[in-house]
Amino acid sequence: MTIVARQWLLNGHPRGRGILDSDFKLVETELRDPGPGEMLLKTRWLGFDPAQKGWMENIADYVAPMAIGDVMRGSGICEVLESNGGRFSKGDLVFGTTGWTDHLVSDGAELTRIETDLSPTAVLSVLGTTGVTAYCGLFKVGKPVAGDTVLVSGAAGATGSIVGQLAKIAGCRAVGIAGGADKCKWLVEEAGYDAAIDYKAGDVRRQIKEHCPNGVDVIFDNVGGAILNDMLAQIATGARVVICGGISRYETGSLPAGPQNYFNLVFRRASMAGFIVLDWAPEFPAIRKRLEGFVRDGHLAYREDIQHGFENAPTTLKRLFTGDNRGKQLLQI
Ligand SMILES: NC(=O)c1ccc[n+]([C@@H]2O[C@H](COP(=O)([O-])OP(=O)(O)OC[C@H]3O[C@@H](n4cnc5c(N)ncnc54)[C@H](OP(=O)(O)O)[C@@H]3O)[C@@H](O)[C@H]2O)c1
């Protein structure tokens, strides 16, 4: 049986600007039959990450470059349709870096079988890169202790909403910064944050001072730029500043000026460190088990924003940069 896969190819490098529809090209590609040890897979869901824009631009130095004509790189969940002696059996659901293709032939070397009692999509959200990024960034870099105030930017997003809840599990006070009153309401009423700051309402620095009167012990920054600068103004002595992402600059051509308030790191004997979550990949299975336990015990809630239709993959990616996503951005195919 001949399978024709629909695939989104990279067609432009969106450097110094937002993502355009013309940065992608939809094609149909005839797949070869699975060889010995290979499987035919059908993609069921795709997961979206802000980092994909960096991969498209070809500037992310921690992964292989992407070239025009490559199948767009991304994570996905697939069902095994046929196995020619492959690692997985017909009917299994597997996840990994599948790319934007609705079918693929693979030996499954980079894929993992889904074994969770949660919904299968959890492996792309709370148990996926999102969850482990929140866990590793907070606990391995931020090192919170009970009683600390943890301030999170991009707090209503997939990663940020999990960071706040993990901080609460660790006995900390969690304060989140997000765009808009509805996201702030959700942070406090559903995601367990103690307080929320709407950066779109202005005077972020004053709002941080109001909600973190004793200073901030751990900053978990997903945004960078002016918000990072405002957060640095309110650090406590010995603070740990975790740089997870800098989405405020992902659509601009140049790097922002260095934060004016960086010298507070000296006055407050604080430290600032970035991280790439992949460095802890060998620990992911154990961390996923821990996160799953928190969800099962009712201590960790997660939200998924599921769009529909393979043809909508580019539009779905763009939602991360307009803030339209509510939780982990996914696409069901
Ligand atoms: N270091 C690592 O290893 C690692 C791994 C994974 C992810 N990350 C980073 O983690 C961050 C969060 O990723 P995610 O997948 O969880 O995405 P997400 O937070 O679910 O979605 C992105 C959110 O960013 C906010 N945003 C977009 N443009 C903005 C701007 N100009 N200024 C301020 N906020 C803006 C929007 O929320 P608002 O409506 O609140 O503005 C949007 O909902 C990203 O920066 C990503 O690159 C890092």
The ligand as an SDF file (V2000), in Angstrom:
LIG
                    3D

 48 52  0  0  0  0  0  0  0  0999 V2000
   15.9360   26.5590   28.6530 N   0  0  0  0  0  0  0  0  0  0  0  0
   15.3030   25.4950   28.2050 C   0  0  0  0  0  0  0  0  0  0  0  0
   15.8320   24.3900   28.1500 O   0  0  0  0  0  0  0  0  0  0  0  0
   13.8760   25.6320   27.7430 C   0  0  0  0  0  0  0  0  0  0  0  0
   13.1120   24.5020   27.4100 C   0  0  0  0  0  0  0  0  0  0  0  0
   11.7740   24.6790   27.0400 C   0  0  0  0  0  0  0  0  0  0  0  0
   11.2400   25.9650   26.9790 C   0  0  0  0  0  0  0  0  0  0  0  0
   12.0350   27.0370   27.2560 N   0  0  0  0  0  0  0  0  0  0  0  0
   11.4770   28.4090   27.2250 C   0  0  0  0  0  0  0  0  0  0  0  0
   10.4140   28.4700   28.1400 O   0  0  0  0  0  0  0  0  0  0  0  0
    9.5620   29.5530   27.7670 C   0  0  0  0  0  0  0  0  0  0  0  0
    8.1030   29.1100   27.8590 C   0  0  0  0  0  0  0  0  0  0  0  0
    7.8440   28.1360   26.8450 O   0  0  0  0  0  0  0  0  0  0  0  0
    6.4340   27.3940   26.7720 P   0  0  0  0  0  0  0  0  0  0  0  0
    6.5860   26.2830   25.8210 O   0  0  0  0  0  0  0  0  0  0  0  0
    5.9660   27.0990   28.1540 O   0  0  0  0  0  0  0  0  0  0  0  0
    5.4970   28.4820   26.0860 O   0  0  0  0  0  0  0  0  0  0  0  0
    4.2330   29.2030   26.7160 P   0  0  0  0  0  0  0  0  0  0  0  0
    4.6880   29.9440   27.9350 O   0  0  0  0  0  0  0  0  0  0  0  0
    3.1190   28.2250   26.8670 O   0  0  0  0  0  0  0  0  0  0  0  0
    3.7900   30.2140   25.5810 O   0  0  0  0  0  0  0  0  0  0  0  0
    4.4790   31.3780   25.3360 C   0  0  0  0  0  0  0  0  0  0  0  0
    3.8950   32.5450   26.1670 C   0  0  0  0  0  0  0  0  0  0  0  0
    4.8440   33.6140   26.1460 O   0  0  0  0  0  0  0  0  0  0  0  0
    4.1870   34.8320   26.3530 C   0  0  0  0  0  0  0  0  0  0  0  0
    4.7270   35.8520   25.4230 N   0  0  0  0  0  0  0  0  0  0  0  0
    4.7630   35.8070   24.0730 C   0  0  0  0  0  0  0  0  0  0  0  0
    5.3480   36.9220   23.5760 N   0  0  0  0  0  0  0  0  0  0  0  0
    5.6790   37.6890   24.6630 C   0  0  0  0  0  0  0  0  0  0  0  0
    6.2980   38.9600   24.8290 C   0  0  0  0  0  0  0  0  0  0  0  0
    6.7180   39.6690   23.7730 N   0  0  0  0  0  0  0  0  0  0  0  0
    6.4740   39.4430   26.0870 N   0  0  0  0  0  0  0  0  0  0  0  0
    6.0590   38.7330   27.1670 C   0  0  0  0  0  0  0  0  0  0  0  0
    5.4700   37.5260   27.0870 N   0  0  0  0  0  0  0  0  0  0  0  0
    5.2830   37.0030   25.8500 C   0  0  0  0  0  0  0  0  0  0  0  0
    2.6830   34.6040   26.0790 C   0  0  0  0  0  0  0  0  0  0  0  0
    2.0120   34.7140   27.3290 O   0  0  0  0  0  0  0  0  0  0  0  0
    1.3850   36.1350   27.8380 P   0  0  0  0  0  0  0  0  0  0  0  0
    0.0030   36.1710   27.2530 O   0  0  0  0  0  0  0  0  0  0  0  0
    1.4490   36.0420   29.3060 O   0  0  0  0  0  0  0  0  0  0  0  0
    2.2390   37.2290   27.2460 O   0  0  0  0  0  0  0  0  0  0  0  0
    2.6300   33.1650   25.5710 C   0  0  0  0  0  0  0  0  0  0  0  0
    1.4560   32.5050   25.9660 O   0  0  0  0  0  0  0  0  0  0  0  0
   10.0020   29.9940   26.3790 C   0  0  0  0  0  0  0  0  0  0  0  0
   10.7670   31.1910   26.5030 O   0  0  0  0  0  0  0  0  0  0  0  0
   10.8710   28.8430   25.9180 C   0  0  0  0  0  0  0  0  0  0  0  0
   11.8120   29.2510   24.9610 O   0  0  0  0  0  0  0  0  0  0  0  0
   13.3190   26.8950   27.6400 C   0  0  0  0  0  0  0  0  0  0  0  0
  1  2  1  0
  2  3  2  0
  2  4  1  0
  4  5  1  0
  4 48  2  0
  5  6  2  0
  6  7  1  0
  7  8  2  0
  8  9  1  0
  8 48  1  0
  9 10  1  0
  9 46  1  0
 10 11  1  0
 11 12  1  0
 11 44  1  0
 12 13  1  0
 13 14  1  0
 14 15  2  0
 14 16  1  0
 14 17  1  0
 17 18  1  0
 18 19  2  0
 18 20  1  0
 18 21  1  0
 21 22  1  0
 22 23  1  0
 23 24  1  0
 23 42  1  0
 24 25  1  0
 25 26  1  0
 25 36  1  0
 26 27  1  0
 26 35  1  0
 27 28  2  0
 28 29  1  0
 29 30  1  0
 29 35  2  0
 30 31  1  0
 30 32  2  0
 32 33  1  0
 33 34  2  0
 34 35  1  0
 36 37  1  0
 36 42  1  0
 37 38  1  0
 38 39  2  0
 38 40  1  0
 38 41  1  0
 42 43  1  0
 44 45  1  0
 44 46  1  0
 46 47  1  0
M  CHG  2   8   1  16  -1
M  END
$$$$
